[in-house]
Amino acid sequence: MNNQKHPTKQKHELQVEELLSEMTIREKLGQCVMIEPCFCVAERVSEQFGESYTGTDDPEFLSMLLEKYHIGAFLFGGASQIGDGSAEAWASYIGRVTQHNQKTRLKIPMMYGIDAVHGVNFMKGSTIYTHNLALAATWNPTLTEQYAKTVGAELSALGFNINFAPTIDTARDVRWGRVYESLGEDPFLASQIAGALVKGMQSAGNLAGCAKHFIGYGESRNGMDRTQADLSDRVLLEMHAPPFEKAIEEGVLTMMVNGADVNGVPVPVSKKLLTGLLRDKLNFQGITLSDWEDVERLYSRHKVVTNRKESLVRSFNAGLDMNMAVCNIGAVDSMEEAVQEGLICEQRLDQAVRNILLTKFKLGLFDAKPVNISDAATRVGNAESKAIAKQLALESITLLKNENEILPLSKRSQSILITGQSAASKRHLCAGWTLGWASAKEEDLDCETVLDAIKSIVSADTSITFAATAEELKALKVSPSDFDVCISVISEEPHAEWVGDSMDLSLEQAEQDILQASIDTGIPVVMVSMIGRPLKMTWVDENVAALLWIYSPGTEGAASTAEILFGDANPSGKLPISFPKDGSQVPCVYNARSYQSDEIWTRYEPLYEFGFGLSYTHFTYSNLRVPNRVKVGENLEVIVTVTNSGQRAGDEIVQLYLRDQFATVSRPLKSLKAFSRVSLEPGSSETVTLTLTPADLSLYDEELNFVEEKRTIDVLVENLVSEFSIEGSYTKS
């Protein structure tokens, strides 16, 4: 890149070099260590140093961190707590730390990072949005970008300048406890949503996004969190790298590293992945940082080093710039010893600090104004954020079954039975990473429940009866003639990370019991699935009249659910992940490499396939136009007409897939390559043009060169199929 054409970048680089020349080794090392002050002051300082402090803003505590150890970044995780948890408390604390930092010799500004993974989810009174999997179910990058921009503005107002989001892992095994945080099973859809999240979050220029967790985190060998992943280079490049490539293309400033073992090497010490793939191949130029204590775990868990200092040295030399050490302030001392012993060279140290300082300059931290506490307080939970959260929930909710078009329900129904404890729960709406690590307390959330929302939307003459448990329902001794319909709200206990890993994908027993009891009444059952990932639903599909998946929709999700149930809105969500029929089908992904045959019982035959989702109207496709041939290096335009042939207005997601007839390497059964959301009134049509680039038509050959091979490819749009051929010579890239 020619710096003459980018004077701001050139200016920042000169500023960085000037500052680097003034820094001591210890000051440089402090920039590479990230500390969590809440845990640090509460649990570890007295253990390490025999000191005790009054709190996170004790001047002596801050002096120790900022002046003695030169720490350059603070993080706050899911369980971090500042004061009463209000916007004023957070903004005030960041302001006090920033002010104390002015006592340091070089006054290098601090970075403040937070896990705001579905809104400002650590703060009471904030708008809690739906989780990432539901963002992917909207198939709406524009709305996603708007959401990320709004959250970014809230965080910046509070004084934060790194958000440990977006989580952009592709989830290839639904047993994984973090599926709800992922962007689904498809790398293309995940890439489009990931790019929108980064673009929106970083749009104001004063907040860094953090793409995580690089790489392969969503496909462990047994589906369990942080267990080993044995993935070929092809799988890494085809299925896991694309969302990170897109995030880098959109200029993501920080990258969090997967702490697990990929192909026998924990990623924090994998020079092949951190330097060879991330830096050299994908051209990432920002800050690489570890996840929570993952450098320490190289010694305590992975056993790939013989002592803690070696874990610091090896990860740093592999390409890790910043160690999320949490409480291990002594990492600075250990790294200083390593530099003195020649185990870490100053050139590598300077490069890491250069990445950190350049990011701080890009974010304007050296010229940042003090936090405006009153402005911060007004932004959190504002009306705009609530409106966006509601729209995201509306567009993500996915209708999976609607027997005899039982939905939408009439607001003038005489009597409705509502079952399931989650119908009256706020914390189940929000799921994990809400006002804490795994789950919020019910009393700390201020929002409608699904039960509240249904009561608000139906006629005043409609009778509502609620039973939370199977025992309560059985005690009512209802008969089919007592109610027009039963709405059974079924959930799973909110969880974070490995706590949510599932071995058999079964509903929790209490949820299974209330659903079974609801079906046993003989009343038609509409199941509202408030669940963060696909579970076994074959029996459910066979026994309920309708199935509506609302994911974990957040504080505005109850109203969205009621509006769809009763026809004020038309569902348009499409699955970003497949539902297996049972656990024996796992992993169940639509774009596995071609393996189906009459002799192998591993065909892709899910209960609900990727991209599926019903509507209250009907769409028909016609007039698919695809050129017969395209030359290497040229774009390909695909044109199709979509008609709303039903009686209601609705949104449709036009999905374009490619299927190779033959190629020199084994190819996926099909691959999503383009999509478009269209809104149609009854009887209206729209002609949609979808453009495929040469990259969309390329593949990784046997040597893993990305090439546009000459071959014949099928184009699939809904029920229509056409083919084209690629002609001409190609070059390796």
C-alpha positions in Angstrom: 0.0 0.0 0.0 1.4 3.4 -1.0 1.5 5.5 2.2 1.6 8.7 0.1 -2.0 8.0 -0.7 -2.9 7.5 2.9 -1.4 10.4 4.9 -3.3 9.5 8.1 -1.9 6.1 8.1 1.6 7.5 7.4 1.2 10.0 10.2 0.2 7.2 12.6 3.1 5.0 11.6 5.5 7.8 12.2 3.9 8.5 15.6 4.2 4.9 16.6 7.9 4.7 15.6 8.7 7.9 17.6 6.8 6.5 20.7 8.5 3.1 20.4 11.9 4.7 20.4 11.1 6.3 23.8 9.8 3.2 25.5 11.7 0.9 27.8 11.5 -2.9 27.5 9.2 -3.1 30.5 6.9 -0.4 29.1 6.6 -2.3 25.9 5.8 -5.6 27.7 3.1 -3.9 29.7 1.3 -3.0 26.5 1.2 -6.7 25.6 -0.6 -7.8 28.8 -4.4 -7.4 29.4 -5.6 -7.5 33.0 -9.1 -7.9 34.4 -9.1 -5.6 37.4 -12.2 -7.0 39.2 -10.8 -10.5 39.4 -7.4 -9.2 40.0 -8.1 -7.2 43.1 -10.5 -9.7 44.5 -8.7 -13.0 44.0 -5.1 -12.8 42.9 -3.1 -9.7 44.1 -2.7 -10.8 47.7 -1.7 -14.3 46.5 1.0 -13.0 44.2 2.3 -10.0 46.1 0.9 -10.1 49.6 -0.9 -6.8 49.0 -4.5 -5.9 49.7 -6.5 -3.1 48.1 -9.8 -1.5 48.8 -11.2 -1.9 45.3 -10.6 -1.6 41.6 -10.1 2.1 41.8 -7.8 2.1 44.8 -5.1 4.6 43.7 -2.4 2.3 45.0 -3.9 -0.6 43.0 -4.0 1.5 39.9 -0.4 2.8 40.5 0.8 -0.8 40.8 -0.9 -1.8 37.5 -0.3 1.3 35.4 3.0 2.7 36.8 4.9 -0.3 38.0 3.7 -2.9 35.4 2.7 -0.5 32.7 -0.4 -2.5 31.8 -1.9 -1.1 28.6 -5.3 -2.8 28.5 -8.1 -3.7 30.9 -10.8 -6.3 30.0 -14.1 -7.0 31.6 -15.7 -10.4 31.2 -19.1 -11.9 31.7 -18.9 -11.8 35.5 -17.1 -8.5 35.9 -18.9 -6.0 38.2 -18.3 -2.3 38.6 -20.2 -0.5 41.3 -24.0 -1.0 41.0 -23.6 -2.0 37.3 -25.2 1.1 36.0 -24.0 3.2 33.0 -22.9 5.9 35.4 -20.8 3.5 37.4 -19.0 2.0 34.4 -18.4 5.4 32.7 -17.2 6.9 36.0 -14.8 4.1 36.6 -13.3 4.2 33.1 -12.9 8.0 33.5 -11.0 7.5 36.8 -8.7 5.0 35.4 -8.0 7.1 32.3 -7.3 10.1 34.6 -4.9 8.0 36.7 -3.1 6.9 33.6 -2.0 10.4 33.0 0.4 9.9 35.9 2.4 7.4 33.8 5.6 8.5 32.1 4.5 8.3 28.5 0.7 8.6 29.1 0.0 5.9 26.5 -3.8 5.6 26.6 -5.5 2.5 27.9 -7.6 0.1 26.0 -10.8 -1.1 27.7 -12.4 -4.3 26.4 -15.8 -5.8 27.1 -17.9 -8.8 26.2 -20.8 -7.1 24.6 -21.8 -10.0 22.4 -25.6 -9.3 22.0 -25.9 -5.7 23.0 -24.5 -4.0 26.0 -25.4 -7.2 27.8 -23.4 -6.6 31.0 -25.4 -3.6 32.1 -28.7 -3.3 33.8 -31.3 -1.4 31.8 -29.7 -2.1 28.5 -31.4 -3.5 25.4 -30.5 -7.2 25.1 -30.5 -8.3 21.5 -31.0 -11.7 20.1 -27.8 -13.9 19.8 -25.7 -14.3 16.7 -27.4 -17.5 15.3 -30.6 -15.5 15.0 -28.8 -12.7 13.3 -27.8 -15.2 10.6 -31.4 -16.4 10.5 -32.5 -12.9 9.3 -30.2 -13.2 6.2 -30.2 -9.4 6.5 -26.7 -7.9 6.5 -28.1 -4.3 6.3 -30.1 -4.7 9.5 -27.2 -6.5 11.2 -24.9 -3.6 10.4 -27.4 -1.1 11.8 -27.5 -3.2 15.0 -23.8 -3.3 15.3 -23.5 0.4 14.7 -26.0 1.2 17.5 -24.2 -1.1 20.0 -20.9 0.4 19.0 -22.2 3.9 19.8 -23.4 2.8 23.2 -20.1 1.2 24.1 -18.0 4.2 22.9 -20.1 6.5 25.0 -19.3 4.4 28.1 -15.6 4.7 27.3 -14.9 1.2 25.9 -12.8 0.9 22.8 -12.7 -2.8 22.2 -15.7 -5.1 22.0 -14.8 -8.8 22.2 -17.3 -9.4 19.4 -18.3 -10.5 16.9 -18.2 -14.3 17.4 -18.0 -15.5 13.8 -17.2 -19.1 14.2 -19.0 -21.5 11.8 -20.7 -24.2 13.9 -20.4 -27.6 12.3 -21.7 -29.7 15.2 -24.9 -28.8 17.0 -23.8 -30.6 20.2 -21.5 -27.6 20.8 -22.6 -25.4 23.7 -21.8 -22.2 21.8 -23.9 -22.8 18.7 -26.2 -19.9 19.7 -23.2 -17.6 19.6 -22.1 -18.7 16.2 -23.2 -17.7 12.7 -24.4 -21.2 11.7 -23.0 -23.9 9.6 -22.4 -22.1 6.3 -19.2 -20.1 5.6 -20.8 -17.8 3.0 -23.8 -16.7 5.1 -21.5 -16.4 8.1 -19.1 -14.2 6.1 -21.9 -11.8 5.0 -23.2 -11.4 8.6 -19.6 -11.2 10.0 -18.7 -8.4 7.6 -21.8 -6.4 8.5 -21.1 -6.8 12.2 -17.5 -5.5 11.8 -18.5 -2.7 9.5 -21.2 -1.5 11.8 -19.3 -1.8 15.0 -16.3 0.0 13.7 -18.1 2.6 11.6 -17.6 5.5 14.0 -13.8 4.9 14.1 -13.5 4.8 17.9 -14.3 1.2 18.7 -12.4 -1.9 17.7 -14.2 -5.1 16.8 -12.7 -8.4 17.8 -13.3 -11.3 15.4 -13.3 -14.6 17.3 -12.2 -17.3 17.8 -9.6 -17.8 15.1 -9.8 -20.7 13.9 -11.7 -24.0 13.8 -13.4 -23.5 17.2 -16.8 -24.6 15.9 -15.9 -28.1 14.9 -14.2 -30.1 17.6 -13.7 -33.8 17.2 -16.6 -34.7 19.5 -18.7 -31.5 19.5 -17.6 -30.5 23.0 -16.3 -27.0 23.8 -12.5 -26.6 23.7 -11.8 -30.2 22.9 -9.4 -31.1 20.1 -10.3 -30.4 16.5 -8.6 -32.5 13.8 -9.3 -30.5 10.7 -7.5 -30.7 7.4 -6.1 -27.5 5.8 -8.9 -27.8 3.2 -11.6 -27.8 5.9 -9.9 -24.8 7.6 -9.8 -22.9 4.4 -13.2 -23.8 3.0 -15.4 -23.9 6.0 -13.7 -21.8 8.8 -11.5 -19.1 7.2 -14.1 -17.3 5.1 -15.8 -15.3 7.9 -12.4 -14.2 9.2 -11.4 -13.2 5.6 -14.5 -11.1 5.4 -13.9 -9.5 8.8 -10.3 -8.7 7.7 -11.6 -7.2 4.4 -13.9 -4.9 6.5 -10.9 -3.8 8.5 -11.4 -5.6 11.8 -8.8 -4.3 14.2 -8.4 -7.1 16.7 -8.5 -10.9 16.4 -9.1 -13.3 19.4 -7.4 -16.6 19.1 -9.1 -20.0 19.6 -7.6 -21.5 22.8 -8.2 -25.1 21.8 -6.1 -27.7 20.1 -6.3 -27.7 16.3 -4.4 -30.6 14.6 -2.3 -31.3 17.7 -1.2 -27.7 18.4 -3.1 -25.2 20.6 -3.8 -22.2 18.4 -2.0 -19.7 20.7 1.3 -21.4 19.9 0.6 -22.3 16.3 2.9 -20.2 14.2 1.5 -21.9 11.1 -2.0 -20.5 11.9 -1.2 -17.2 13.6 1.6 -16.1 11.3 1.4 -18.3 8.2 -2.4 -18.3 7.7 -3.6 -15.2 9.6 -0.8 -12.8 8.9 0.8 -14.0 5.6 -2.2 -15.5 3.8 -5.2 -13.5 5.1 -3.2 -10.3 5.5 -4.4 -9.4 9.0 -2.6 -6.4 10.3 -4.2 -5.7 13.7 -3.8 -7.0 17.2 -3.9 -10.7 17.9 -5.0 -11.5 21.5 -5.6 -14.6 23.5 -8.9 -15.6 25.1 -9.3 -15.6 28.9 -6.1 -17.2 30.5 -5.5 -19.3 27.4 -1.7 -18.7 27.6 -1.7 -20.0 31.1 -3.6 -23.0 29.9 -0.8 -24.0 27.6 0.9 -25.1 30.7 -2.0 -26.1 33.0 -4.2 -27.8 30.5 -2.5 -28.6 27.2 0.9 -29.5 28.6 2.8 -28.3 25.6 5.3 -26.4 27.7 7.2 -27.3 30.8 6.6 -24.0 32.7 4.6 -20.8 32.7 7.3 -18.6 31.3 7.7 -20.9 28.4 4.0 -20.6 27.6 4.5 -16.8 27.4 7.5 -17.1 25.2 6.1 -19.7 22.8 2.8 -18.0 22.3 4.4 -14.6 21.8 6.9 -15.9 19.3 4.1 -17.7 17.4 2.4 -14.4 16.7 0.3 -13.6 19.7 0.5 -9.8 20.4 -1.6 -9.5 23.6 -2.0 -12.0 26.4 -5.4 -11.8 28.2 -3.6 -12.7 31.4 -6.7 -11.7 33.6 -4.9 -11.8 37.0 -1.4 -12.8 36.1 0.3 -9.4 36.5 3.6 -11.2 36.9 3.5 -12.1 33.2 5.3 -8.8 32.7 8.1 -9.9 35.0 8.4 -13.3 33.3 8.5 -11.8 29.8 11.1 -9.3 30.9 13.3 -12.1 32.0 12.7 -13.9 28.7 13.8 -10.8 26.7 16.9 -10.5 28.9 17.7 -14.2 28.3 17.2 -13.8 24.5 14.1 -16.1 24.4 12.1 -13.2 23.0 13.9 -10.9 20.5 13.3 -7.2 20.6 12.3 -7.2 16.9 9.3 -9.4 17.6 8.5 -7.4 20.7 8.5 -4.2 18.7 6.3 -5.7 16.1 3.7 -6.7 18.7 3.8 -3.3 20.4 3.7 -1.6 17.0 0.4 -3.4 16.2 -1.0 -2.3 19.6 0.0 1.3 19.4 -1.0 1.7 15.8 -4.5 0.5 16.7 -4.7 2.9 19.6 -3.8 5.8 17.2 -6.3 4.6 14.6 -9.0 4.7 17.3 -8.1 8.2 18.2 -7.3 7.3 21.8 -4.4 9.7 22.1 -6.8 12.6 21.4 -9.9 11.2 23.1 -12.1 13.4 25.2 -13.1 12.5 28.7 -16.1 10.2 29.0 -19.4 12.1 29.1 -21.2 10.3 31.9 -24.6 11.8 31.3 -24.5 11.0 27.6 -23.5 7.5 28.4 -26.5 7.0 30.7 -29.0 8.3 28.1 -27.7 6.0 25.3 -28.0 2.7 27.1 -31.3 1.1 26.4 -32.5 3.9 24.2 -35.6 3.7 22.0 -33.6 3.2 18.8 -31.9 0.1 20.2 -35.2 -1.3 21.3 -36.7 -0.8 17.8 -33.7 -2.5 16.1 -33.8 -5.4 18.6 -37.4 -6.0 18.0 -36.9 -5.9 14.2 -34.1 -8.4 14.4 -36.2 -10.7 16.4 -39.1 -10.4 14.0 -36.9 -11.1 11.0 -35.1 -14.0 12.6 -38.1 -16.0 13.9 -38.4 -19.1 11.8 -41.6 -21.1 11.2 -40.7 -24.8 10.9 -44.2 -26.4 10.8 -47.7 -25.0 10.3 -50.1 -27.9 9.9 -53.4 -26.9 8.2 -52.2 -23.3 8.6 -53.2 -23.1 12.2 -51.0 -20.0 12.4 -51.6 -17.2 12.6 -53.9 -17.4 15.5 -57.0 -15.3 16.0 -56.8 -12.5 18.5 -60.4 -13.1 19.3 -59.9 -16.7 20.3 -62.2 -17.6 23.2 -59.7 -19.4 25.4 -56.0 -20.0 25.1 -53.9 -22.4 27.2 -50.2 -21.4 27.6 -47.8 -23.9 29.1 -44.1 -23.9 30.0 -42.2 -22.0 32.7 -40.3 -20.1 30.0 -43.5 -18.4 28.9 -43.2 -16.4 32.1 -39.5 -16.0 32.1 -37.3 -13.0 31.1 -34.0 -14.6 31.5 -34.8 -17.4 29.1 -35.6 -14.8 26.5 -32.0 -13.5 26.8 -30.1 -16.7 27.4 -26.3 -16.7 28.2 -24.0 -13.8 28.5 -26.6 -11.6 30.0 -25.8 -9.5 33.1 -23.3 -12.2 33.9 -21.6 -15.2 32.4 -24.3 -17.8 32.1 -27.6 -16.1 32.9 -29.2 -13.0 34.3 -31.3 -13.0 37.5 -35.0 -12.7 36.7 -35.3 -9.6 38.9 -32.5 -7.8 37.1 -34.3 -7.7 33.7 -37.0 -5.2 32.8 -39.0 -6.5 29.8 -42.2 -8.4 28.8 -42.4 -12.1 28.9 -44.1 -14.1 26.2 -47.0 -14.6 28.5 -47.2 -10.8 29.0 -47.0 -10.1 25.3 -49.8 -12.6 24.4 -52.1 -11.1 27.0 -51.4 -7.7 25.6 -52.1 -8.6 22.0 -55.3 -10.7 22.3 -58.9 -9.4 22.7 -60.0 -8.4 26.2 -62.6 -11.1 25.9 -60.0 -13.9 25.4 -59.4 -16.1 28.4 -55.8 -17.0 29.1 -54.8 -20.0 31.4 -51.2 -20.6 32.3 -49.5 -23.7 33.6 -45.8 -23.6 34.2 -45.1 -27.3 34.8 -46.6 -30.7 33.9 -47.9 -31.1 37.4 -49.7 -27.8 37.3 -51.2 -28.7 33.9 -52.4 -32.1 35.0 -54.0 -30.5 38.1 -56.2 -28.4 35.8 -57.8 -31.5 34.3 -58.5 -29.8 31.0 -60.4 -31.3 28.1 -60.0 -30.5 24.4 -63.2 -28.5 24.4 -61.9 -26.1 27.0 -59.4 -24.3 24.8 -59.0 -23.2 21.2 -55.3 -23.8 21.2 -52.4 -24.5 23.4 -49.2 -22.4 23.1 -46.4 -24.4 24.7 -43.2 -22.4 25.2 -40.2 -24.7 25.5 -36.7 -23.6 26.3 -33.3 -24.7 27.6 -31.5 -23.5 30.7 -29.4 -20.4 29.8 -25.8 -21.3 29.6 -22.4 -20.2 28.5 -19.6 -22.1 26.8 -19.0 -25.8 27.8 -21.9 -25.8 30.3 -24.2 -26.0 27.3 -22.5 -28.9 25.5 -25.0 -31.7 24.8 -24.2 -35.3 24.2 -27.6 -36.4 22.9 -29.5 -33.2 21.8 -32.5 -34.1 24.0 -34.9 -31.5 25.5 -34.4 -31.0 29.2 -36.6 -33.4 31.1 -38.9 -30.7 32.7 -39.4 -29.2 29.2 -40.1 -32.6 27.7 -42.6 -33.3 30.4 -44.6 -30.1 30.0 -44.7 -30.5 26.2 -45.8 -34.1 26.5 -48.5 -33.1 29.0 -49.6 -30.3 26.7 -49.9 -32.7 23.7 -51.7 -35.2 25.9 -54.6 -32.7 26.5 -55.7 -33.3 22.9 -55.7 -29.5 22.3 -53.8 -28.5 19.1 -50.3 -27.4 20.3 -48.3 -24.6 18.9 -44.8 -25.0 20.2 -42.7 -21.9 20.6 -39.1 -23.0 20.7 -37.0 -20.6 22.8 -33.9 -22.7 22.3 -30.5 -21.5 21.1 -29.5 -24.4 18.7 -31.1 -27.4 17.0 -32.1 -30.2 19.3 -33.9 -33.4 18.5 -37.3 -32.4 17.2 -38.5 -35.4 15.2 -41.0 -36.4 17.9 -42.0 -32.8 18.3 -42.6 -32.4 14.6 -44.8 -35.5 14.6 -47.0 -34.3 17.5 -47.4 -30.6 17.4 -49.6 -28.6 15.0 -47.0 -25.8 14.5 -43.4 -25.1 15.5 -42.0 -21.6 15.8 -38.3 -21.2 16.5 -37.7 -17.8 18.2 -34.0 -18.6 19.1 -33.0 -16.5 22.2 -34.7 -13.2 21.1 -33.7 -10.8 23.9 -35.6 -8.2 25.8 -37.8 -7.2 22.8 -38.4 -10.7 21.7 -41.6 -11.4 23.5 -43.5 -8.7 21.5 -42.1 -10.0 18.3 -43.2 -13.5 19.1 -46.7 -12.4 19.9 -47.0 -10.4 16.7 -46.0 -13.4 14.6 -48.2 -15.8 16.5 -51.2 -13.6 15.9 -50.5 -12.4 12.4 -49.4 -8.8 12.9 -46.1 -9.9 11.3 -45.3 -12.6 8.8 -42.3 -14.9 9.7 -39.4 -14.7 7.2 -36.5 -16.3 9.1 -34.6 -19.0 7.3 -32.4 -21.6 9.0 -28.7 -20.8 9.3 -28.1 -24.4 10.5 -29.6 -27.8 9.9 -31.8 -29.8 12.3 -30.7 -33.5 12.4 -33.4 -36.1 12.8 -31.5 -37.7 15.7 -28.0 -37.8 17.3 -26.8 -40.5 14.9 -26.8 -37.9 12.0 -24.3 -35.6 13.8 -22.5 -33.8 12.2 -25.4 -32.9 9.9 -24.4 -30.1 7.4 -25.8 -29.4 4.1 -22.5 -28.6 2.4 -20.5 -31.7 3.4 -18.4 -33.0 0.6 -20.2 -35.4 -1.8 -20.6 -38.7 -0.1 -24.1 -39.9 -0.7 -24.8 -43.3 -2.2 -27.3 -46.0 -1.9 -24.9 -48.1 0.1 -23.9 -45.5 2.7 -26.5 -44.3 5.2 -25.0 -40.9 5.7 -27.1 -39.0 3.2 -28.0 -35.4 4.0 -31.6 -36.0 5.1 -32.2 -33.6 8.0 -35.5 -32.9 9.7 -35.3 -29.3 8.6 -32.6 -28.3 6.1 -30.3 -25.3 6.0 -32.1 -22.3 4.4 -35.6 -23.7 5.3 -38.4 -21.5 6.8 -42.1 -21.2 6.1 -44.2 -18.1 5.7 -47.9 -17.2 6.0 -47.9 -16.6 2.3 -46.5 -18.6 -0.7 -43.8 -17.8 -3.1 -43.2 -19.2 -6.5 -40.1 -19.0 -8.7 -39.9 -18.8 -12.4 -37.8 -17.8 -15.4 -34.3 -18.7 -14.1 -31.8 -17.2 -16.6 -28.2 -18.4 -16.5 -25.7 -17.9 -19.3 -24.5 -21.1 -21.0 -20.9 -20.3 -20.4 -18.6 -17.8 -18.7 -14.9 -17.1 -19.2 -12.4 -17.4 -16.4 -12.2 -14.1 -14.6 -15.6 -12.9 -15.6 -18.7 -12.3 -13.4 -21.8 -14.4 -13.9 -25.2 -12.9 -13.6 -28.1 -15.1 -12.5 -31.7 -13.7 -12.9 -34.9 -15.2 -11.5 -38.4 -14.0 -11.0 -40.1 -14.4 -7.6 -43.9 -14.1 -7.2 -46.0 -13.8 -4.0 -48.7 -16.2 -4.9 -50.4 -16.1 -1.5 -52.8 -13.8 0.3 -50.5 -11.9 2.6 -47.6 -9.5 2.2 -44.3 -11.2 3.1 -40.5 -11.3 2.8 -38.7 -14.0 0.9 -35.0 -14.9 1.0 -33.9 -15.8 -2.5 -31.1 -18.3 -2.2 -28.6 -19.3 -4.9 -26.6 -22.5 -4.6 -23.9 -24.0 -6.8 -23.3 -27.7 -7.3 -20.3 -28.9 -9.3 -21.1 -31.7 -11.7 -17.4 -32.7 -11.7 -14.2 -31.2 -10.4 -10.6 -32.3 -9.8 -11.2 -32.4 -6.0 -14.2 -33.6 -4.1 -16.8 -30.8 -3.7 -19.7 -30.0 -1.4 -23.1 -31.4 -2.1 -24.0 -27.7 -2.8 -22.8 -24.3 -1.7 -24.6 -21.1 -1.0 -23.1 -18.3 -3.1 -25.6 -15.5 -3.1 -28.9 -14.4 -1.5 -31.3 -11.5 -1.5 -34.2 -10.5 0.7 -37.3 -9.3 -1.2 -40.6 -7.8 0.1 -43.6 -8.6 -1.9 -47.3 -7.7 -1.7 -49.9 -10.4 -2.6 -49.8 -11.1 -6.4 -46.7 -9.0 -7.0 -43.5 -10.2 -8.6 -39.9 -9.1 -8.6 -37.0 -10.0 -10.9 -33.9 -10.6 -8.8 -30.4 -10.4 -10.2 -27.6 -12.2 -8.3 -24.0 -11.7 -9.4 -21.3 -14.3 -8.9 -17.7 -13.2 -9.0 -14.7 -15.3 -10.1 -14.0 -16.0 -6.4 -17.5 -17.4 -6.0 -16.7 -19.8 -8.9 -13.3 -20.8 -7.6 -12.1 -23.7 -5.5 -9.0 -25.0 -3.7 -7.3 -27.5 -5.8 -5.2 -30.5 -4.6 -2.3 -28.2 -3.7 -4.7 -25.8 -2.0 -4.3 -23.1 -4.7 -7.4 -21.1 -5.1 -8.3 -21.5 -8.8 -11.2 -21.1 -11.1 -11.2 -24.5 -12.8 -12.8 -25.2 -16.1 -15.9 -27.3 -15.3 -19.7 -27.5 -15.5 -21.7 -26.2 -12.6 -25.4 -26.4 -11.7 -27.2 -23.3 -10.4 -30.0 -24.1 -8.0 -32.6 -21.5 -6.9 -35.5 -23.0 -5.0 -37.0 -25.7 -7.3 -35.3 -24.4 -10.4 -32.0 -25.8 -11.9 -29.8 -24.6 -14.7 -26.2 -25.1 -15.7 -23.3 -23.2 -17.1 -19.7 -24.0 -18.0 -16.5 -22.1 -17.2 -14.2 -21.8 -20.1 -10.6 -20.5 -20.6 -7.3 -20.9 -18.8 -6.9 -20.0 -15.1 -4.0 -18.8 -12.9 -3.3 -19.9 -9.4 -3.8 -17.5 -6.5 
